[in-house]
């Protein structure tokens, strides 16, 4: 049995997730937010993600879509 391990960066590279995470540091969002904090948030999601936000993102979107 081959064990496949995904790292945070792997989740970030998945279709749909990268676009959402990159939006955090887009010009549009930085205009209304704090650039340093937004960059820190993006970095945390890509490299640490203590709360496993990216891992659960697709399930969250699917569930949200069913409840709308």
N, C-alpha and C positions, 0 to 999 in steps of 0.2 A: 504494500500500500504506500503510495507516494503522498506525503504531506505537503500541501501547498500553503505557504505562509504569505499573507499580503501585508505589506507595510503601509503606513499612512500615505506615503507618496503614491503608492499604487492606487489607492482609493481616489486620491486627488486627480489622477490621470484618467479616470473613468469618464465616459461621455456624460455630459450634463453637470457633473460635479465640478470639473475644472472651471467651467464658465461661471458658475455660481460663486465659487471661492475667489476667482479673479475679479469678479464684480466688486468685491469688498474694497479693493484698492483702485478701482476705476476712477477716472477724473470726475465722473458724475457724483460718486459717493464721497470722494475726498473734498469736493466743494462744500459739502454740508457736514462733514465730520472732521475728526482729528487725524491727520495723515499718519502720525507716528503710532497711534493706537490701532488704526485700521490695518497698518502694515504688520503690527505685532499680532493682531488677531489672525490675519491670514497666515503668518508664519507658524503660529501655534497650531492651527488647523492642519496644515500640511506636514509639520514635523513632529508634533506631540499629540494633539487631540485627546487629551486626558478623558474627555467625556464621550469619546467615540462618535462624534457628530457625523463624520463622513461615512462611517460604516453603516449607520442607520438612515442616512439621507434618502436613499431610494425608497426604502420602506415607508418613511415618513411621507414622502411625496405621493406614493400610491395610496396610502391610507387617507391622506388629506383630500385627495381627488375623489375618493368614494364618499366622503362625508359632506362634500360641497353641494 
